[in-house]
Amino acid sequence: MKATIKDVAREAGVSVATASNAMNNPEIVKPQTREAVLEAARRLNYVPNANGKRLRARESRTIGLFVNAMTGEFYGALADSMNQVCRAQGYELDICIVADIDSIRFRLQDHSMDGAVIFWDAVNEEAAAQMAESDCPLVFLAVNQQGAHSSGILFQSREHGRMAADYLYGLGMRRLMHVFGIAGNYDSEMRRQGFLEGLEEHGIPREEVRILEGRFERGYAYREMRKYLQEGNPLPDAVFAANDLSAIGCIAALNEQGYRVPEDISVMGCDDISLSEYITPALTTIRTQFEQTGTQAAQEVLRLIRGEAGRLMQQEGMIVVRKSCRIRKETAG
């Protein structure tokens, strides 16, 4: 039997009204009380259920976008393209920067939005499936989710990793490094898996591929690459980073340590953010069509609001060749 708000209140030792306020109006509840309620909800696996409560006569004409940050070019492009679609259809876009999954679930419960797009690293398939149990139309980015009221939009990240492996191997690269994003993140895991699989098909065992963590962040990738180099580890022929920001961080660390890109080492990114074209050297990368994601996500959540069934969609990518990679000298001519 599913836990109810009464069960949560009893578990937390508060009234039902206080438990409800902790989830829906946190500003009027003491922080320690809200944390006690949220912890009780987590222990009981409480999932707000909006069935029978979300009356169409009370439509808000608002679409939510849930993210855990707004840093980096992707988030701005995502929000801007979503907003254009929403305005054209008479909806407002409510951008919600949240700290945890519970905040998303509880915000969806208050019926202040007609549907939402969720792009948050901690939302895995299990969490998405739980959220989708409500009747609020939801679109999940980078999560394999499809239900009666929910859709998923996936980048073809595994294929992107294979594309990078094929491209770098074709340039003569044999000693490879991969800078992955975040463990458990769909795009990060799929790009790494595809890259390693692609190299294995070319006869390069995955255990020979050096792995660094980048967390999709320029600064973190810079620090990890600098540490790797300062420890005297061997320089690989090429690096494939899980996103462009990580690749740019790696290039900065390599330059700082006296290595030239691409003369000494090639670096390849993924996403094709606008900055990639203007750094030195211009970054070879995989264009993931991320600029179209916001438009597609907004159109999809509006489709769900109209009562159409959820579905799973994928976006293709293509290699954009610039100046940060070149044929390895030993295999040239």
C-alpha positions as CSV (number, residue, x, y, z in Angstrom):
1,M,0.0,0.0,0.0
2,K,1.3,3.4,-0.9
3,A,2.2,5.9,1.9
4,T,-0.2,8.8,2.3
5,I,0.4,12.3,3.6
6,K,-1.1,11.1,6.9
7,D,1.6,8.4,7.1
8,V,4.3,11.0,6.5
9,A,2.9,13.3,9.2
10,R,2.8,10.4,11.7
11,E,6.3,9.3,10.8
12,A,7.6,12.9,11.2
13,G,5.7,13.5,14.4
14,V,3.8,16.5,13.0
15,S,0.3,17.4,12.0
16,V,-1.0,16.7,8.5
17,A,-1.3,20.4,7.9
18,T,2.4,20.9,8.9
19,A,3.5,18.0,6.7
20,S,1.6,19.4,3.7
21,N,3.0,22.9,4.3
22,A,6.5,21.5,4.5
23,M,6.1,20.1,1.0
24,N,4.1,22.8,-0.6
25,N,4.8,26.0,1.3
26,P,8.3,25.5,2.8
27,E,8.7,29.2,3.5
28,I,6.2,29.1,6.4
29,V,7.8,26.0,8.1
30,K,10.9,25.9,10.2
31,P,13.9,24.4,8.2
32,Q,14.4,21.5,10.7
33,T,10.7,20.7,10.5
34,R,10.7,20.6,6.8
35,E,13.8,18.3,6.8
36,A,12.1,16.0,9.2
37,V,9.1,15.8,6.9
38,L,11.2,15.2,3.8
39,E,13.2,12.5,5.6
40,A,10.0,10.8,6.7
41,A,8.7,11.0,3.1
42,R,12.0,9.4,1.8
43,R,11.8,6.6,4.3
44,L,8.2,5.8,3.4
45,N,8.9,6.2,-0.3
46,Y,6.0,8.7,-0.4
47,V,5.0,9.8,-3.9
48,P,2.5,12.7,-4.2
49,N,-0.5,11.5,-6.3
50,A,-2.5,14.2,-8.2
51,N,-5.1,11.8,-9.6
52,G,-8.5,13.3,-9.4
53,K,-7.2,16.6,-8.1
54,R,-5.9,18.3,-11.2
55,L,-9.0,19.9,-12.6
56,R,-8.7,21.3,-16.1
57,A,-10.9,24.2,-15.1
58,R,-8.0,25.3,-13.0
59,E,-5.3,25.1,-15.6
60,S,-2.4,27.4,-14.9
61,R,-1.2,27.9,-18.5
62,T,2.3,27.4,-17.0
63,I,5.0,24.9,-17.9
64,G,7.7,24.1,-15.5
65,L,11.4,23.5,-16.2
66,F,13.2,21.8,-13.3
67,V,17.0,22.0,-13.3
68,N,19.7,21.9,-10.6
69,A,21.7,24.8,-12.1
70,M,21.6,27.4,-14.9
71,T,25.4,27.5,-15.5
72,G,26.7,26.7,-19.0
73,E,25.4,27.4,-22.4
74,F,23.1,24.4,-22.6
75,Y,20.7,25.6,-19.8
76,G,20.3,29.0,-21.4
77,A,19.6,27.6,-24.8
78,L,17.2,25.1,-23.3
79,A,15.2,27.7,-21.4
80,D,15.1,30.2,-24.2
81,S,13.9,27.7,-26.8
82,M,11.3,26.3,-24.4
83,N,10.1,29.8,-23.6
84,Q,9.6,30.7,-27.3
85,V,7.4,27.6,-27.8
86,C,5.4,28.3,-24.6
87,R,4.7,31.9,-25.4
88,A,3.6,31.1,-28.9
89,Q,1.0,28.7,-27.4
90,G,-0.1,31.0,-24.6
91,Y,1.8,29.4,-21.8
92,E,4.4,30.8,-19.3
93,L,7.6,29.1,-18.5
94,D,8.4,28.7,-14.8
95,I,12.1,27.9,-14.3
96,C,12.7,26.0,-11.0
97,I,16.2,25.5,-9.7
98,V,15.9,22.8,-7.1
99,A,18.3,21.1,-4.7
100,D,16.9,17.6,-4.5
101,I,14.4,15.2,-6.1
102,D,11.9,15.7,-3.3
103,S,11.6,19.4,-4.1
104,I,10.6,18.4,-7.7
105,R,8.0,15.9,-6.5
106,F,6.5,18.2,-3.9
107,R,6.3,21.1,-6.3
108,L,4.5,19.0,-8.8
109,Q,1.9,18.2,-6.2
110,D,0.6,21.8,-5.8
111,H,-0.8,21.8,-9.3
112,S,0.7,25.2,-10.1
113,M,1.8,24.0,-13.5
114,D,0.1,22.0,-16.3
115,G,3.2,20.0,-17.1
116,A,6.9,20.1,-16.7
117,V,10.3,19.3,-18.3
118,I,12.8,17.8,-15.9
119,F,16.6,17.8,-16.5
120,W,18.5,16.9,-13.4
121,D,21.4,14.5,-13.1
122,A,20.0,12.7,-10.0
123,V,16.8,11.8,-11.7
124,N,17.4,8.2,-12.9
125,E,14.9,5.8,-14.4
126,E,13.6,4.7,-11.1
127,A,13.0,8.2,-9.8
128,A,11.4,9.2,-13.1
129,A,9.0,6.2,-13.0
130,Q,7.9,7.2,-9.5
131,M,7.2,10.8,-10.6
132,A,5.3,9.6,-13.6
133,E,2.8,7.9,-11.4
134,S,1.0,11.2,-11.0
135,D,-1.1,12.5,-13.9
136,C,1.0,15.6,-14.4
137,P,2.5,15.5,-17.9
138,L,6.2,15.2,-17.6
139,V,9.1,15.2,-20.1
140,F,12.4,13.8,-18.9
141,L,15.7,14.8,-20.6
142,A,18.4,12.2,-20.8
143,V,16.2,9.6,-19.0
144,N,14.8,6.5,-20.5
145,Q,11.1,7.0,-19.5
146,Q,7.9,6.5,-21.2
147,G,4.4,6.3,-19.7
148,A,0.8,7.3,-20.1
149,H,1.6,10.9,-19.1
150,S,5.4,11.0,-19.5
151,S,8.0,11.0,-22.3
152,G,11.7,10.8,-22.5
153,I,14.1,12.6,-24.8
154,L,17.5,10.8,-25.2
155,F,20.6,11.9,-26.9
156,Q,22.2,9.1,-28.9
157,S,25.0,9.2,-26.4
158,R,26.2,5.6,-27.0
159,E,26.5,6.3,-30.7
160,H,28.3,9.6,-30.0
161,G,30.9,7.7,-28.0
162,R,31.3,5.2,-30.9
163,M,31.7,8.1,-33.4
164,A,34.5,9.6,-31.3
165,A,36.2,6.2,-31.1
166,D,36.1,5.7,-34.8
167,Y,37.2,9.2,-35.6
168,L,40.2,9.2,-33.3
169,Y,41.3,5.7,-34.3
170,G,41.1,6.8,-37.9
171,L,43.5,9.6,-37.1
172,G,46.0,7.0,-35.9
173,M,45.4,7.4,-32.2
174,R,46.1,4.3,-30.2
175,R,46.7,5.6,-26.6
176,L,43.4,7.0,-25.6
177,M,41.9,8.8,-22.6
178,H,38.3,9.4,-21.8
179,V,37.1,12.2,-19.5
180,F,33.7,11.1,-18.4
181,G,30.9,13.3,-16.8
182,I,29.0,12.0,-13.8
183,A,28.7,8.4,-12.6
184,G,25.1,7.3,-13.0
185,N,24.2,10.0,-15.5
186,Y,22.7,8.6,-18.7
187,D,24.6,10.6,-21.2
188,S,27.9,10.2,-19.3
189,E,27.5,6.4,-19.0
190,M,26.4,5.9,-22.6
191,R,29.1,8.1,-24.0
192,R,31.8,6.2,-22.1
193,Q,30.3,2.8,-22.9
194,G,30.0,3.7,-26.6
195,F,33.6,5.0,-26.7
196,L,35.1,1.9,-25.0
197,E,33.0,-0.4,-27.2
198,G,34.1,1.4,-30.3
199,L,37.8,1.1,-29.3
200,E,37.4,-2.6,-28.5
201,E,36.1,-3.1,-32.0
202,H,39.3,-1.6,-33.3
203,G,41.4,-3.9,-31.1
204,I,42.1,-1.6,-28.2
205,P,41.1,-3.2,-24.8
206,R,39.0,-1.0,-22.5
207,E,41.5,-1.6,-19.7
208,E,44.1,0.3,-21.7
209,V,42.0,3.4,-22.0
210,R,42.9,5.9,-19.3
211,I,39.8,7.3,-17.5
212,L,39.5,10.7,-15.7
213,E,36.5,12.3,-14.1
214,G,35.3,15.6,-15.4
215,R,31.8,16.0,-14.0
216,F,30.8,18.0,-17.1
217,E,32.7,21.0,-15.6
218,R,35.5,23.0,-17.1
219,G,37.2,23.6,-13.8
220,Y,37.0,20.1,-12.5
221,A,38.3,18.6,-15.7
222,Y,41.1,21.1,-15.7
223,R,42.1,20.1,-12.1
224,E,42.0,16.4,-12.9
225,M,44.0,16.7,-16.0
226,R,46.6,18.9,-14.3
227,K,46.9,16.4,-11.5
228,Y,47.3,13.5,-13.9
229,L,50.1,15.3,-15.8
230,Q,51.9,16.5,-12.6
231,E,52.0,13.0,-11.3
232,G,54.1,12.1,-14.3
233,N,51.6,9.8,-16.1
234,P,52.2,9.1,-19.8
235,L,50.7,11.5,-22.3
236,P,47.9,9.8,-24.3
237,D,47.6,10.4,-28.1
238,A,44.1,11.8,-27.7
239,V,41.4,12.7,-25.3
240,F,37.7,12.3,-25.8
241,A,35.8,14.4,-23.2
242,A,32.1,13.8,-22.3
243,N,31.2,17.4,-23.1
244,D,32.9,20.5,-24.5
245,L,33.4,22.3,-21.2
246,S,35.4,19.3,-19.9
247,A,37.4,19.3,-23.2
248,I,38.1,23.0,-22.8
249,G,39.3,22.4,-19.2
250,C,41.7,19.7,-20.4
251,I,43.1,21.9,-23.1
252,A,43.8,24.6,-20.5
253,A,45.6,22.1,-18.2
254,L,47.7,20.7,-21.1
255,N,48.7,24.2,-22.2
256,E,49.7,25.1,-18.7
257,Q,51.9,22.1,-18.5
258,G,53.7,22.9,-21.7
259,Y,51.8,20.6,-24.1
260,R,50.5,21.8,-27.5
261,V,47.1,20.8,-28.9
262,P,47.0,19.2,-31.4
263,E,50.7,18.9,-32.1
264,D,51.4,16.9,-28.9
265,I,47.9,15.6,-28.1
266,S,44.5,15.8,-29.8
267,V,41.4,16.7,-27.8
268,M,37.8,16.1,-28.8
269,G,34.6,17.2,-27.1
270,C,30.9,16.6,-27.3
271,D,27.8,19.0,-27.7
272,D,29.2,21.8,-29.9
273,I,28.5,24.7,-27.6
274,S,29.2,28.1,-29.3
275,L,32.4,28.6,-27.3
276,S,33.9,25.6,-28.9
277,E,34.4,27.4,-32.2
278,Y,36.2,30.4,-30.7
279,I,38.7,28.8,-28.3
280,T,42.3,28.2,-29.5
281,P,42.5,25.8,-31.0
282,A,38.9,25.5,-32.2
283,L,37.5,22.4,-30.7
284,T,36.6,19.3,-32.8
285,T,33.4,18.0,-31.2
286,I,30.2,16.1,-31.8
287,R,27.2,18.3,-32.4
288,T,24.4,16.7,-30.4
289,Q,21.6,19.1,-31.6
290,F,21.2,20.3,-28.0
291,E,19.9,23.6,-29.3
292,Q,16.8,21.8,-30.5
293,T,16.1,20.0,-27.3
294,G,14.2,22.9,-25.7
295,T,11.9,23.2,-28.6
296,Q,11.3,19.5,-28.8
297,A,10.7,19.2,-25.0
298,A,8.2,22.1,-24.9
299,Q,6.3,20.8,-27.9
300,E,6.2,17.3,-26.3
301,V,4.9,18.5,-22.9
302,L,2.2,20.4,-24.7
303,R,1.3,17.3,-26.6
304,L,1.0,15.4,-23.4
305,I,-1.2,18.1,-21.9
306,R,-3.6,17.6,-24.8
307,G,-4.0,14.0,-23.6
308,E,-1.7,12.2,-26.1
309,A,0.3,9.2,-24.9
310,G,3.9,9.4,-23.8
311,R,6.8,8.2,-26.1
312,L,10.5,7.9,-26.2
313,M,12.5,10.1,-28.6
314,Q,16.2,10.2,-29.6
315,Q,18.4,13.0,-31.1
316,E,21.2,12.2,-33.6
317,G,24.6,13.8,-33.7
318,M,27.4,14.6,-36.2
319,I,31.1,15.2,-35.9
320,V,32.3,18.8,-36.4
321,V,35.9,18.9,-37.4
322,R,38.0,21.9,-36.3
323,K,41.6,22.3,-35.2
324,S,42.0,20.4,-31.9
325,C,42.7,17.0,-33.6
326,R,45.1,16.0,-36.3
327,I,46.6,12.8,-37.8
328,R,49.2,11.3,-35.5
329,K,52.7,11.9,-36.9
330,E,53.8,8.2,-36.8
331,T,50.9,7.3,-39.1
332,A,51.0,10.3,-41.4
333,G,51.9,9.8,-45.0
